[in-house]
Amino acid sequence: MGKLIHAKNAGLFTRAAKEFGTPVYVYDEATLIEKCRDVLAMPNAFGLHVRYAMKANSNRTLLRIVDRQGLLIDASSLNEARRAHLAGISLKKIMLTTQEVPEGEDRAELERMMLGGMKYNVCSLRQLREIAEFAKENDIGLSMRIHPGVGAGESATRNTGDDYSCFGVHRNDLEEALAFARGMGLRFNAVHTHIGSGGKPKIWRENIDRELGFVKQYFPDADTVSFGGGLKEARMPDEIAADIEELGLYAKQRVEEFFEETGRKLVMEIEPGTYVMANCGFLVTKVVDKKSTGENGFLFLIANGGMEVNTRPLLYGSRHPFYVVSQEGKLLSSDFDESTLSNRDELVVVGICCESGDSQSLDEAGQIVPRRMREPEIGDLFVIGGTGAYCSAMSPFNYNSHTQIPEVLLTAGQELKLIRRRQTLEQIVENEI
Ligand SMILES: Cc1ncc(COP(=O)(O)O)c(C=O)c1O
């Protein structure tokens, strides 16, 4: 299908809506495969590992596709790692990078998984102290995530590298951490940073230099360096995606220079989530109502899915492409086709939650920003593009007791297959006593 909706494929969304109801997420397998191949082709000096950051979307069918393409897994919690393993992915392909400090049964599970080959990325002094003896006894090499002190992200809440966020072992703790590790006889065979989500390529490049400096100064045993995720994807027509070729060539050159200086050949890792998954997903909703708030207000379009299925606009004012598709499957309006955008109508899209922030048309400050589109009829489909990453995975789907919605895969063979059922009301209440 490709990452855009156009006249030829718009009918697919009516088909999905008829077969599975709305709202529904539709994922395009062909685009996902293409994105995997794209990242795996990143230029590199002495080898490349691509870890898919499964927090972006953890559906098991999608994980399996990504796995089959040859990507490894970045898990952000023990449960994510378990989930990847439950999907059939070998523990050896998973690295856990987490803020958690597992205890009790979780700790036992962590140990079992590490003995099975899962990699552990130490993210704090406390985590290091807690895992040291186990790693030493079992001769397990570790990875360390370093807090670089500089970060970049599409918004303040997506910057994970500056001193307003606390991911990784802070540079100020590094010497203490390494002295402790030396005392215990531990090995770090990988070094990792992640500066944020969707930031500027320039800062991503600068991080490469900084991180290679850390590797040279502090990590004599490391054979792998991870530059993290955060590769910018273009969801909207005016956005520019990270240039994988250009970033890879830069990294390749710097890793080669590192080799010339030190005689050490480093394997490079990256761990994109957004870049792999964002444009594979579409959220299909139905227009259920329209209201106007008068001359000084707006024309509101009410779709039957909003913040509980795509909370990104409310969280940080993210923009997604909008499409209007008629009930008969005709594409009426697309952000990618100026000729379909009305010069007259500016609409605000809201959902059905009892929350004034339940809108898909917000800026970073939470203000409503009307968007140009052809005014739909009630019953038409309102489709939100760029919703493969951090939508299904991150949205508060039971808010207002809405049930988690189904997920459908458009297979490479153009079949629509249900890959997650709609949640039932009984499932929402089943743990309540
Ligand atoms: C440690 C780590 N790696 C990778 C990613 C993926 O980032 P993105 O989806 O921007 O590629 C994240 C996202 O927050 C992260 O925290």
The ligand as an SDF file (V2000), in Angstrom:
LIG
                    3D

 16 16  0  0  0  0  0  0  0  0999 V2000
   16.5680    3.6330   24.8880 C   0  0  0  0  0  0  0  0  0  0  0  0
   15.7360    3.9620   23.6910 C   0  0  0  0  0  0  0  0  0  0  0  0
   16.0720    3.4510   22.5200 N   0  0  0  0  0  0  0  0  0  0  0  0
   15.3410    3.6920   21.4170 C   0  0  0  0  0  0  0  0  0  0  0  0
   14.2310    4.5020   21.4520 C   0  0  0  0  0  0  0  0  0  0  0  0
   13.4610    4.7200   20.1870 C   0  0  0  0  0  0  0  0  0  0  0  0
   13.3720    6.0510   19.8250 O   0  0  0  0  0  0  0  0  0  0  0  0
   12.6790    6.4170   18.4440 P   0  0  0  0  0  0  0  0  0  0  0  0
   11.3570    5.7950   18.4480 O   0  0  0  0  0  0  0  0  0  0  0  0
   12.6400    7.8990   18.4220 O   0  0  0  0  0  0  0  0  0  0  0  0
   13.5560    5.8480   17.3740 O   0  0  0  0  0  0  0  0  0  0  0  0
   13.8380    5.0820   22.6540 C   0  0  0  0  0  0  0  0  0  0  0  0
   12.6760    5.9550   22.7260 C   0  0  0  0  0  0  0  0  0  0  0  0
   12.3910    6.6360   23.6550 O   0  0  0  0  0  0  0  0  0  0  0  0
   14.6120    4.8050   23.8200 C   0  0  0  0  0  0  0  0  0  0  0  0
   14.2900    5.3250   25.0010 O   0  0  0  0  0  0  0  0  0  0  0  0
  1  2  1  0
  2  3  1  0
  2 15  2  0
  3  4  2  0
  4  5  1  0
  5  6  1  0
  5 12  2  0
  6  7  1  0
  7  8  1  0
  8  9  2  0
  8 10  1  0
  8 11  1  0
 12 13  1  0
 12 15  1  0
 13 14  2  0
 15 16  1  0
M  END
$$$$
